[in-house]
Amino acid sequence: MLSVNNNDILDNVVSSDLSAMKDFIFNSVDNEDIKLAADVISHLVKSGGKKIRPKLVFVICKMLGYSREDRIKVAASVEFIHNATLLHDDVLDESEVRHGVETANKIWGNKSSILVGDLLLTLAFRWLIECENLNIISILSRASRSLVKGEIKQMTTCFNPNTIRENYFDIIGEKTASLFSACCEAASVISGATSDEIERLKSFGFNFGMAFQIIDDMLDYTASQSASGKQVGKDFFEGKVTLPAIIAYEKSSTVEQKFWEKCFSSTERDFDQALYYINHHNAVELSIEKARHYISIAQNNISTFSDSPYKTALINFLNASIERQTWLVLDIFRLIAIYLLGS
């Protein structure tokens, strides 16, 4: 999860757009006249999510000089596609907390969460149709397909030491980076960008999305629930193979490899031992290096655009997303390491 201060960088340039999007969402939901849906959606909107995806839509539109009303519908659509996946994911993962508050399935139950998630998807694509631009419908349809494929792959891919790294990057590219990429591509398309600009912004979104997911995965091993908004160790206990564990596995001895293979092939999992191995092999620091690699590529993707407050906001956002979170991750992880070594 990215820090609040980091997220404020984009808030400063799109606050009025976000307010307009929220008004549009609430008015649209009220028109559906379904109290359950209104309650769940209100909970989602007010629960502290960062809304990075619609913010990217707004900042890119501003950077390209576009201010027509359809940008509101595109931003609301990507936010609803994202929230639909969260509702469904929380049911699949049996999650009870997200962003530090109770999940919708914990409050209203699994059936309600699934049905409201379905409703969000139908609303999202209705709004895209109203924009009367087949390109953005195609872009976000492909992204929706990719993120579902990524989730299915994560759920069904068996642990294989020969393809562990390849599988990880393939999965996060589909389940996370694809929607970030689509947000930036859709914003550039409705703004009338050139084909080169569209490709650059599409790549920018993808590379930022890769870094975003790597950072989020690191927090499973490093941050407190109050700091990250997620249950620490949740991914590990669900058997999800993420980059810190992959790096520790790749650098480990035969005995350690057997430990990791057991963790990701059965339900017997020792989190303290996993933390020890991750610290021993500097897996968090090496994961941060990989996130920085993607951030660097994303910065290069937008380097050719004319200087503006909006380009500056994107660059500052990229820098803050890795540097501030790196400090949080390493500071907490050092405390964990001291505790484990002393126990």
C-alpha positions, -999 to 999 in steps of 0.1 A, spaced: 0 0 0 13 35 -8 15 60 19 -11 87 24 14 115 20 25 100 -13 -10 99 -25 -15 136 -16 8 145 -45 -19 136 -70 -47 148 -48 -33 183 -50 -39 185 -88 -71 165 -92 -91 172 -60 -120 189 -79 -121 160 -104 -123 135 -76 -152 154 -61 -170 154 -94 -164 117 -98 -178 109 -63 -209 131 -70 -214 113 -103 -211 79 -87 -235 86 -59 -261 101 -82 -258 71 -106 -262 46 -77 -292 65 -62 -309 62 -96 -305 25 -95 -328 26 -64 -312 -5 -47 -305 2 -11 -281 -27 -6 -260 -15 -35 -260 21 -23 -249 10 12 -220 -12 -1 -208 14 -26 -209 41 0 -188 19 22 -163 13 -6 -160 50 -15 -156 61 21 -134 33 33 -101 50 27 -90 35 -7 -64 55 -25 -83 58 -58 -50 59 -77 -65 46 -109 -90 74 -114 -64 99 -103 -41 87 -131 -70 92 -156 -75 127 -144 -38 137 -142 -31 123 -177 -61 141 -192 -49 174 -176 -14 168 -188 -28 164 -224 -51 194 -220 -83 175 -220 -113 186 -198 -145 172 -213 -170 155 -190 -165 120 -204 -132 118 -184 -154 116 -153 -172 85 -167 -139 69 -176 -124 75 -142 -156 62 -124 -156 32 -147 -120 22 -138 -127 27 -101 -158 5 -103 -139 -22 -122 -112 -21 -96 -138 -22 -67 -157 -51 -83 -125 -71 -82 -119 -62 -46 -154 -73 -36 -149 -106 -54 -113 -111 -41 -124 -106 -5 -150 -133 -9 -125 -157 -25 -98 -149 1 -123 -148 30 -108 -114 39 -123 -95 69 -102 -63 67 -92 -40 39 -77 -5 43 -80 -10 80 -118 -14 80 -142 -44 78 -147 -57 43 -181 -57 26 -184 -95 28 -177 -93 65 -206 -68 70 -232 -79 44 -221 -114 36 -206 -132 5 -238 -132 -16 -243 -95 -13 -206 -87 -21 -207 -109 -52 -239 -94 -65 -229 -58 -59 -195 -65 -75 -214 -77 -106 -235 -45 -105 -204 -24 -104 -191 -41 -136 -224 -35 -154 -224 2 -144 -188 6 -154 -193 -7 -189 -226 13 -193 -207 45 -185 -180 35 -210 -207 29 -237 -221 64 -230 -187 78 -238 -193 66 -274 -157 55 -280 -152 19 -289 -115 21 -283 -119 27 -246 -144 0 -243 -120 -24 -260 -91 -12 -238 -109 -18 -205 -125 -50 -217 -90 -64 -224 -78 -52 -190 -108 -68 -172 -101 -101 -190 -64 -99 -180 -69 -92 -144 -94 -121 -141 -69 -143 -159 -42 -132 -135 -63 -141 -105 -72 -175 -119 -35 -182 -126 -25 -172 -91 -52 -195 -77 -44 -225 -99 -7 -224 -106 11 -251 -87 45 -243 -71 72 -250 -97 108 -240 -88 118 -239 -125 92 -212 -134 86 -195 -100 99 -161 -110 84 -161 -145 50 -171 -131 51 -143 -105 58 -115 -130 33 -129 -154 6 -130 -127 12 -95 -114 14 -81 -149 -21 -94 -156 -39 -90 -122 -25 -55 -114 -4 -38 -140 -29 -44 -168 -56 -21 -152 -30 6 -144 -19 4 -181 -55 6 -193 -63 36 -172 -34 55 -187 -42 43 -222 -79 51 -220 -71 86 -207 -47 93 -235 -71 79 -261 -101 102 -251 -76 131 -249 -67 127 -285 -31 118 -279 -8 106 -308 -1 69 -312 34 73 -298 20 92 -267 -6 65 -262 20 38 -262 43 57 -238 15 63 -214 3 27 -217 38 15 -208 40 41 -180 9 26 -164 21 -9 -168 55 -3 -153 41 17 -124 16 -11 -118 44 -37 -116 62 -16 -90 30 -10 -71 23 -47 -68 59 -55 -57 57 -29 -30 24 -42 -18 37 -78 -17 67 -67 4 43 -53 30 30 -88 37 63 -95 53 72 -61 68 45 -38 78 20 -36 107 -17 -38 99 -22 -3 110 5 9 86 -4 -11 56 -42 -16 60 -38 -53 53 -34 -84 76 4 -91 79 13 -125 66 -20 -129 48 -5 -137 14 20 -161 30 -6 -181 49 -28 -182 17 2 -198 -1 7 -169 -25 42 -169 -39 55 -133 -39 89 -118 -48 105 -117 -13 98 -154 -9 110 -161 -45 143 -143 -39 148 -161 -6 141 -194 -23 165 -187 -52 193 -179 -28 186 -206 -3 204 -238 7 188 -272 0 174 -273 35 159 -239 31 144 -248 -3 126 -277 13 111 -253 38 98 -230 11 85 -259 -10 66 -272 20 52 -237 27 38 -234 -8 27 -270 -14 9 -276 19 -9 -258 48 21 -261 72 36 -227 72 60 -211 97 59 -173 93 87 -165 118 110 -189 100 101 -173 66 109 -139 80 143 -151 92 152 -165 57 139 -134 39 160 -112 62 191 -135 59 191 -133 21 183 -95 19 151 -104 0 133 -72 9 161 -50 -2 164 -69 -35 126 -67 -40 129 -29 -36 156 -28 -62 132 -45 -86 105 -21 -78 129 8 -84 137 -7 -118 101 -5 -129 98 30 -115 128 41 -135 113 27 -167 80 45 -159 99 78 -155 115 73 -189 81 66 -205 69 101 -197 102 119 -201 94 132 -236 62 149 -226 63 187 -223 70 200 -188 38 209 -168 25 208 -132 8 175 -141 39 158 -155 58 170 -124 31 156 -102 34 122 -119 72 122 -115 70 132 -79 43 106 -73 66 79 -88 96 89 -67 75 91 -35 58 58 -41 91 40 -39 112 61 -15 87 67 13 75 32 12 111 19 11 118 37 43 87 22 60 94 -13 48 131 -14 57 126 4 91 100 -21 102 118 -51 87 150 -42 107 130 -42 139 115 -76 129 150 -90 122 163 -78 156 134 -95 173 139 -128 154 177 -129 159 172 -122 196 146 -148 201 
